[in-house]
């Protein structure tokens, strides 16, 4: 866990609840959870990296990534384990320095490749049985917060987050 420098997320079923809502114009809407975004922001503030690899393509995902400060985004992935190589090369990381959170069987390859694997509580049974960490919450309901808080607490980084917000000038 001490080696983790980057966490990579799937989107549907991990950072969202997996529901796809379509409006009358055919636009797809996704539901993100603010507490997940907060934890991602803290991980980034502490100098770590966050990436997204997703099988679908969506402007909503690109917009959310930009809003959170995530610059490493791969959409339309056909092979997530292979696409992870782009991040490894860009930052000269090994797979041991990567944590990944996914929820379905199309994530099995990348989950087996990384140094720390995780999933939401409502992940596919095949995923639940092979990961290092199962979140206490479902995808899009705090699962990303769970894994990030777990990693930061294990590395004694969470105290820094809490202390930061105890300072009056940092409270909102």
GUPA-598555 format. One record per residue (C-alpha): x, z, y; chain. Coordinates in nm, 2 decimals, always signed. Example, Ala and Ser with C-alpha at 12.3 -4.5 7.8 and 13.67 -1.06 7.14 Angstrom:
// residues 2
<u:+1.23, w:+0.78, v:-0.45, cadena:A>;
<u:+1.37, w:+0.71, v:-0.11, cadena:A>;
***
This chain:
// residues 172
<u:+0.00, w:+0.00, v:+0.00, cadena:A>;
<u:+0.29, w:+0.07, v:+0.24, cadena:A>;
<u:+0.39, w:-0.30, v:+0.22, cadena:A>;
<u:+0.05, w:-0.44, v:+0.35, cadena:A>;
<u:+0.10, w:-0.63, v:+0.67, cadena:A>;
<u:-0.20, w:-0.85, v:+0.66, cadena:A>;
<u:-0.56, w:-0.83, v:+0.54, cadena:A>;
<u:-0.75, w:-1.14, v:+0.46, cadena:A>;
<u:-1.13, w:-1.16, v:+0.43, cadena:A>;
<u:-1.39, w:-1.39, v:+0.28, cadena:A>;
<u:-1.69, w:-1.42, v:+0.51, cadena:A>;
<u:-2.02, w:-1.46, v:+0.32, cadena:A>;
<u:-2.10, w:-1.14, v:+0.13, cadena:A>;
<u:-1.79, w:-0.96, v:+0.27, cadena:A>;
<u:-1.79, w:-0.97, v:+0.65, cadena:A>;
<u:-2.16, w:-1.07, v:+0.64, cadena:A>;
<u:-2.44, w:-0.96, v:+0.42, cadena:A>;
<u:-2.44, w:-1.30, v:+0.26, cadena:A>;
<u:-2.78, w:-1.40, v:+0.40, cadena:A>;
<u:-2.80, w:-1.74, v:+0.56, cadena:A>;
<u:-3.08, w:-1.77, v:+0.82, cadena:A>;
<u:-3.17, w:-2.12, v:+0.94, cadena:A>;
<u:-3.36, w:-2.18, v:+1.26, cadena:A>;
<u:-3.59, w:-2.47, v:+1.34, cadena:A>;
<u:-3.30, w:-2.68, v:+1.46, cadena:A>;
<u:-3.12, w:-2.64, v:+1.13, cadena:A>;
<u:-2.86, w:-2.40, v:+1.27, cadena:A>;
<u:-2.73, w:-2.13, v:+1.03, cadena:A>;
<u:-2.71, w:-1.78, v:+1.16, cadena:A>;
<u:-2.50, w:-1.50, v:+1.01, cadena:A>;
<u:-2.51, w:-1.12, v:+1.05, cadena:A>;
<u:-2.19, w:-0.94, v:+1.13, cadena:A>;
<u:-2.15, w:-0.56, v:+1.14, cadena:A>;
<u:-2.00, w:-0.40, v:+1.45, cadena:A>;
<u:-1.82, w:-0.12, v:+1.27, cadena:A>;
<u:-1.64, w:-0.38, v:+1.06, cadena:A>;
<u:-1.53, w:-0.55, v:+1.38, cadena:A>;
<u:-1.42, w:-0.22, v:+1.53, cadena:A>;
<u:-1.19, w:-0.15, v:+1.23, cadena:A>;
<u:-1.05, w:-0.51, v:+1.24, cadena:A>;
<u:-0.97, w:-0.46, v:+1.61, cadena:A>;
<u:-0.79, w:-0.13, v:+1.54, cadena:A>;
<u:-0.58, w:-0.29, v:+1.26, cadena:A>;
<u:-0.48, w:-0.57, v:+1.50, cadena:A>;
<u:-0.41, w:-0.32, v:+1.78, cadena:A>;
<u:-0.17, w:-0.14, v:+1.55, cadena:A>;
<u:+0.03, w:-0.47, v:+1.52, cadena:A>;
<u:-0.10, w:-0.59, v:+1.18, cadena:A>;
<u:-0.25, w:-0.93, v:+1.10, cadena:A>;
<u:-0.60, w:-1.03, v:+0.99, cadena:A>;
<u:-0.70, w:-1.36, v:+0.83, cadena:A>;
<u:-1.01, w:-1.53, v:+0.71, cadena:A>;
<u:-1.04, w:-1.78, v:+0.42, cadena:A>;
<u:-1.39, w:-1.91, v:+0.36, cadena:A>;
<u:-1.54, w:-2.18, v:+0.15, cadena:A>;
<u:-1.79, w:-2.29, v:+0.42, cadena:A>;
<u:-1.74, w:-2.42, v:+0.77, cadena:A>;
<u:-1.92, w:-2.26, v:+1.06, cadena:A>;
<u:-1.88, w:-2.25, v:+1.43, cadena:A>;
<u:-2.03, w:-1.90, v:+1.42, cadena:A>;
<u:-1.73, w:-1.79, v:+1.20, cadena:A>;
<u:-1.48, w:-1.95, v:+1.44, cadena:A>;
<u:-1.65, w:-1.78, v:+1.74, cadena:A>;
<u:-1.65, w:-1.44, v:+1.56, cadena:A>;
<u:-1.29, w:-1.47, v:+1.47, cadena:A>;
<u:-1.19, w:-1.56, v:+1.83, cadena:A>;
<u:-1.40, w:-1.27, v:+1.96, cadena:A>;
<u:-1.21, w:-1.03, v:+1.73, cadena:A>;
<u:-0.87, w:-1.18, v:+1.81, cadena:A>;
<u:-0.82, w:-1.33, v:+1.46, cadena:A>;
<u:-0.60, w:-1.64, v:+1.49, cadena:A>;
<u:-0.56, w:-1.71, v:+1.11, cadena:A>;
<u:-0.87, w:-1.88, v:+1.00, cadena:A>;
<u:-0.92, w:-2.13, v:+0.72, cadena:A>;
<u:-1.26, w:-2.28, v:+0.67, cadena:A>;
<u:-1.38, w:-2.52, v:+0.40, cadena:A>;
<u:-1.14, w:-2.38, v:+0.14, cadena:A>;
<u:-1.16, w:-2.52, v:-0.21, cadena:A>;
<u:-0.88, w:-2.30, v:-0.34, cadena:A>;
<u:-0.84, w:-1.97, v:-0.16, cadena:A>;
<u:-0.53, w:-1.86, v:-0.36, cadena:A>;
<u:-0.36, w:-2.19, v:-0.27, cadena:A>;
<u:-0.47, w:-2.17, v:+0.10, cadena:A>;
<u:-0.32, w:-1.82, v:+0.12, cadena:A>;
<u:+0.02, w:-1.99, v:+0.10, cadena:A>;
<u:-0.03, w:-2.10, v:+0.46, cadena:A>;
<u:-0.03, w:-1.74, v:+0.59, cadena:A>;
<u:+0.26, w:-1.65, v:+0.36, cadena:A>;
<u:+0.47, w:-1.93, v:+0.50, cadena:A>;
<u:+0.37, w:-1.87, v:+0.86, cadena:A>;
<u:+0.47, w:-1.51, v:+0.86, cadena:A>;
<u:+0.73, w:-1.51, v:+0.58, cadena:A>;
<u:+0.52, w:-1.27, v:+0.38, cadena:A>;
<u:+0.51, w:-1.22, v:+0.01, cadena:A>;
<u:+0.18, w:-1.19, v:-0.17, cadena:A>;
<u:+0.25, w:-0.81, v:-0.21, cadena:A>;
<u:+0.22, w:-0.78, v:+0.17, cadena:A>;
<u:-0.14, w:-0.91, v:+0.16, cadena:A>;
<u:-0.46, w:-0.73, v:+0.11, cadena:A>;
<u:-0.78, w:-0.93, v:+0.04, cadena:A>;
<u:-1.15, w:-0.85, v:+0.03, cadena:A>;
<u:-1.38, w:-1.09, v:-0.15, cadena:A>;
<u:-1.72, w:-1.06, v:-0.33, cadena:A>;
<u:-1.77, w:-1.34, v:-0.58, cadena:A>;
<u:-1.61, w:-1.52, v:-0.87, cadena:A>;
<u:-1.46, w:-1.79, v:-0.64, cadena:A>;
<u:-1.24, w:-1.50, v:-0.50, cadena:A>;
<u:-1.10, w:-1.41, v:-0.84, cadena:A>;
<u:-0.79, w:-1.62, v:-0.81, cadena:A>;
<u:-0.68, w:-1.49, v:-0.47, cadena:A>;
<u:-0.78, w:-1.13, v:-0.57, cadena:A>;
<u:-0.54, w:-1.15, v:-0.86, cadena:A>;
<u:-0.26, w:-1.28, v:-0.64, cadena:A>;
<u:-0.24, w:-1.03, v:-0.36, cadena:A>;
<u:-0.08, w:-0.69, v:-0.34, cadena:A>;
<u:-0.40, w:-0.50, v:-0.28, cadena:A>;
<u:-0.75, w:-0.63, v:-0.38, cadena:A>;
<u:-1.08, w:-0.50, v:-0.27, cadena:A>;
<u:-1.45, w:-0.59, v:-0.27, cadena:A>;
<u:-1.78, w:-0.47, v:-0.12, cadena:A>;
<u:-2.00, w:-0.24, v:-0.34, cadena:A>;
<u:-2.24, w:-0.52, v:-0.41, cadena:A>;
<u:-1.98, w:-0.77, v:-0.53, cadena:A>;
<u:-2.02, w:-0.97, v:-0.85, cadena:A>;
<u:-1.95, w:-0.77, v:-1.17, cadena:A>;
<u:-1.65, w:-0.97, v:-1.25, cadena:A>;
<u:-1.50, w:-0.88, v:-0.92, cadena:A>;
<u:-1.59, w:-0.51, v:-0.93, cadena:A>;
<u:-1.40, w:-0.47, v:-1.26, cadena:A>;
<u:-1.07, w:-0.62, v:-1.14, cadena:A>;
<u:-1.01, w:-0.50, v:-0.79, cadena:A>;
<u:-0.79, w:-0.20, v:-0.67, cadena:A>;
<u:-1.06, w:-0.07, v:-0.43, cadena:A>;
<u:-1.44, w:-0.09, v:-0.42, cadena:A>;
<u:-1.59, w:-0.02, v:-0.08, cadena:A>;
<u:-1.86, w:+0.24, v:-0.05, cadena:A>;
<u:-2.08, w:-0.01, v:+0.14, cadena:A>;
<u:-2.22, w:-0.35, v:+0.08, cadena:A>;
<u:-2.08, w:-0.67, v:+0.23, cadena:A>;
<u:-2.17, w:-0.70, v:+0.60, cadena:A>;
<u:-2.27, w:-0.33, v:+0.60, cadena:A>;
<u:-1.94, w:-0.16, v:+0.65, cadena:A>;
<u:-1.73, w:-0.28, v:+0.35, cadena:A>;
<u:-1.45, w:-0.41, v:+0.57, cadena:A>;
<u:-1.44, w:-0.09, v:+0.77, cadena:A>;
<u:-1.42, w:+0.10, v:+0.44, cadena:A>;
<u:-1.11, w:-0.09, v:+0.31, cadena:A>;
<u:-0.93, w:-0.09, v:+0.65, cadena:A>;
<u:-0.99, w:+0.28, v:+0.70, cadena:A>;
<u:-0.87, w:+0.34, v:+0.34, cadena:A>;
<u:-0.55, w:+0.15, v:+0.40, cadena:A>;
<u:-0.49, w:+0.30, v:+0.74, cadena:A>;
<u:-0.55, w:+0.66, v:+0.61, cadena:A>;
<u:-0.31, w:+0.60, v:+0.31, cadena:A>;
<u:-0.04, w:+0.48, v:+0.56, cadena:A>;
<u:-0.11, w:+0.77, v:+0.80, cadena:A>;
<u:-0.22, w:+0.51, v:+1.07, cadena:A>;
<u:-0.58, w:+0.63, v:+1.10, cadena:A>;
<u:-0.46, w:+0.94, v:+1.29, cadena:A>;
<u:-0.32, w:+0.72, v:+1.55, cadena:A>;
<u:-0.66, w:+0.54, v:+1.59, cadena:A>;
<u:-0.84, w:+0.87, v:+1.63, cadena:A>;
<u:-0.59, w:+1.01, v:+1.87, cadena:A>;
<u:-0.61, w:+0.70, v:+2.08, cadena:A>;
<u:-0.98, w:+0.75, v:+2.13, cadena:A>;
<u:-0.95, w:+1.12, v:+2.20, cadena:A>;
<u:-0.77, w:+1.03, v:+2.52, cadena:A>;
<u:-1.03, w:+1.02, v:+2.80, cadena:A>;
<u:-0.90, w:+0.69, v:+2.94, cadena:A>;
<u:-0.97, w:+0.51, v:+2.61, cadena:A>;
<u:-1.32, w:+0.64, v:+2.56, cadena:A>;
<u:-1.61, w:+0.40, v:+2.62, cadena:A>;
***
